[in-house]
Every structure is written in C-alpha cells, then in structure tokens.
Amino acid sequence: MKKNLKALVVAAATLALTAVMLAGCSSGGDAQKSEGAGDGAADATTFTVGFDKAYPPYGFVGDDGEFAGIDLDMAKEVCERNGWDLKLEAIDWDAKDALIDSGAITCIWNGFTIEGREADYAFTEPYMLNEQVIVVKKGSDVKSIDDLAGKTVMTQVDSAALDVLEGEDYADAVAKFAALDTIADYNTAFMQLESGAVDAVACDLSIADYNMAGNDKYVKLAEPLSSEHYGVGFKKGNTEMADKVTATLKEMYADGTIKQLCEKYAEYGVSFDNWVLK
C-alpha cells in the first residue's frame, strides 16, 4: 500500500512538473510578441518599415548601394533599444495604405506628413517640422506662386504638396497653371526641372534643401505653401506601438542621439533646429 502510494505521489509530481513546463513555454511565446504585432508586425519581433527609397534625406539608396537616410537610422536605433528585428521595405508610395492595412508593413517612416492624415493612421507625436515649398531653376522669373500662371508644376503622386495645391487655399492660383503634373518620385521630378521639361517642383522643405545642397542650380520661393510636421504612421488603432516609438524617440533626444543623427545628415539639408519631439 505504501509502495503504491509512493508511486502515485511520484506520478502526480511528474504531471505537475510537465504542466508547469508547458505553461512556461506558452507564456514565453506570448512574451516575445511585440505590442501591436497583430496590427502590422510581420511576426512576433519584426518591425517592418515601409519607405520610399527615392526620398532623400529620409530614405534613399546610398553610394554603396545600401539603404540610407535619417529616418531609417532612427528606426534602426528604436528597434535596437526595444529588441525588435528591423526590416526595411522599399515600397511603391501609391501602395502604402494597402500594405499597412494588410500587415505587410508595420509602419510608414519616411518624412511622412501628419496633417490631413490624422484620421487614417495611428501616429507618433510629431518629431520634425516641415514645410511645403516651391523650387525653381536659378534665374527663373518665378518669384511667387502667382508667377506660376501659365507654367507647369510637378510634384510627387499622393504627396503632401499635392494635397496642399489641390486644397481651397490655392485653387485660384493652380487654376492658372499650364499643368499640375505628378510623378512617382522626386528624383525624377528634379531631373525634369533641370532639363526644363517643367518650370517648378512643389515638395517638402527637406527635399528642396537636399537638392539645393552643394549646388546653385535651384532656388526655393521665399513664401512656403504650408507648414506641417512629420510623424511615424501605423495602422489605425495601433496606438500602443506608436506610443512606444514616441517614448523611445524622446529618450534618443535626451541622450543626444537625435542631434548626432541630424548632424550626420546636415550635408543633406537636415537641421537639428527643426526637431520638435522633446
């Protein structure tokens, strides 16, 4: 009887230990899930950044053939601090909404304007001041937006600049343009401007400063079209992940990392003075 009782106790202890081990495995798997993983992360720890690879200085292909840009460098640092695996996904800008809604990308981090998109995404707090500006060739007779009457203006498809120009504030001026054309990327837009195929490019201040850095081919009009801010956009409802990235960016500002990154890309037109998240 004592022998049978001992056997029963051992068996019960074995079953209990097995249950604990199984529970531990289960909780370990849950612990590895990053917040918002069901709202855009490709798997438990992957943080997939969707970006335009022709959008310097925020995302572009460097001279070494590798992806570069201040936004991509910030994303890398944020992932390292949170234990996430960074995946950079160069995307067709037109497809960004479908990609984020399907979960193919975790976020859009690419000089992404918040204003006008607040209802469509879960954004971080604004981190960088931006403006929409008009750039013309040096020596052009265009000094203001009114001087663009009869001229051809180009901007990127589905861009903040396009939204501004198609808004009520500029309806009268744009109606006098010869054309308001769109193109897939700003690199090509500036090639069109240099060749004389278009008379002006409407773009983000950072894009203008990048293309003007180190050369005197272009000038930007003194009066900006609008002022706005950049943020990181997540799938609508994924505020937990957006808040986590905001908190990490604030830490990076406090310890000087943001200033270092801005200085790294200063030659591309990035100014630390425009950083607003503190």
DAPECOR-V289712 format. One record per backbone hydrogen bond with DSSP energy under -0.5 kcal/mol. CO is the residue of the C=O (numbers start at 1). NH is the residue of the N-H. If there is no record, write none. Layout:
co = (CO & CO)
nh = (NH & NH)
//
This chain:
co = (1 & 2 & 3 & 4 & 5 & 6 & 7 & 8 & 9 & 10 & 11 & 12 & 13 & 14 & 15 & 16 & 17 & 18 & 19 & 20 & 21 & 22 & 23 & 24 & 25 & 26 & 27 & 28 & 30 & 34 & 36 & 36 & 37 & 39 & 44 & 45 & 46 & 47 & 47 & 48 & 48 & 48 & 49 & 50 & 51 & 51 & 52 & 53 & 54 & 54 & 55 & 55 & 57 & 58 & 58 & 59 & 60 & 60 & 62 & 66 & 68 & 69 & 70 & 71 & 72 & 73 & 74 & 75 & 76 & 77 & 78 & 79 & 79 & 84 & 85 & 87 & 87 & 88 & 89 & 91 & 92 & 93 & 95 & 96 & 97 & 98 & 99 & 99 & 99 & 106 & 107 & 107 & 108 & 111 & 112 & 114 & 117 & 117 & 120 & 121 & 122 & 127 & 127 & 128 & 130 & 131 & 131 & 132 & 132 & 133 & 134 & 135 & 136 & 137 & 141 & 144 & 145 & 146 & 148 & 151 & 151 & 151 & 152 & 152 & 153 & 154 & 155 & 156 & 159 & 160 & 161 & 162 & 164 & 167 & 168 & 170 & 171 & 172 & 173 & 174 & 176 & 179 & 179 & 181 & 183 & 185 & 186 & 187 & 188 & 189 & 190 & 191 & 192 & 192 & 192 & 193 & 200 & 201 & 201 & 203 & 204 & 205 & 206 & 207 & 208 & 209 & 212 & 217 & 219 & 222 & 226 & 228 & 229 & 230 & 230 & 231 & 232 & 232 & 233 & 234 & 235 & 237 & 238 & 239 & 240 & 241 & 242 & 243 & 244 & 245 & 246 & 247 & 248 & 249 & 250 & 251 & 252 & 252 & 253 & 256 & 257 & 258 & 259 & 260 & 261 & 263 & 265 & 265 & 266 & 271 & 272 & 274 & 276)
nh = (5 & 6 & 7 & 8 & 9 & 10 & 11 & 12 & 13 & 14 & 15 & 16 & 17 & 18 & 19 & 20 & 21 & 22 & 23 & 24 & 25 & 26 & 27 & 28 & 29 & 30 & 31 & 32 & 33 & 37 & 39 & 41 & 40 & 235 & 34 & 85 & 48 & 49 & 87 & 50 & 106 & 107 & 89 & 109 & 53 & 91 & 55 & 61 & 186 & 187 & 58 & 59 & 70 & 71 & 72 & 55 & 62 & 68 & 65 & 62 & 60 & 73 & 74 & 75 & 76 & 77 & 78 & 79 & 80 & 81 & 82 & 83 & 84 & 86 & 47 & 49 & 89 & 90 & 51 & 93 & 95 & 96 & 99 & 100 & 101 & 102 & 103 & 104 & 105 & 235 & 50 & 109 & 233 & 113 & 231 & 117 & 120 & 121 & 236 & 123 & 234 & 276 & 277 & 230 & 228 & 133 & 205 & 225 & 226 & 203 & 221 & 201 & 219 & 140 & 143 & 147 & 148 & 149 & 151 & 153 & 178 & 179 & 199 & 200 & 181 & 202 & 183 & 159 & 163 & 164 & 165 & 166 & 167 & 170 & 171 & 174 & 175 & 176 & 176 & 177 & 150 & 153 & 181 & 155 & 157 & 189 & 190 & 191 & 192 & 193 & 194 & 195 & 196 & 197 & 198 & 196 & 154 & 135 & 203 & 133 & 208 & 209 & 210 & 211 & 212 & 213 & 215 & 138 & 136 & 224 & 132 & 130 & 114 & 127 & 128 & 233 & 124 & 234 & 108 & 122 & 238 & 239 & 242 & 243 & 244 & 245 & 246 & 247 & 248 & 249 & 250 & 251 & 252 & 253 & 254 & 255 & 257 & 258 & 256 & 260 & 261 & 262 & 263 & 264 & 265 & 266 & 268 & 270 & 269 & 274 & 275 & 129 & 278)
//
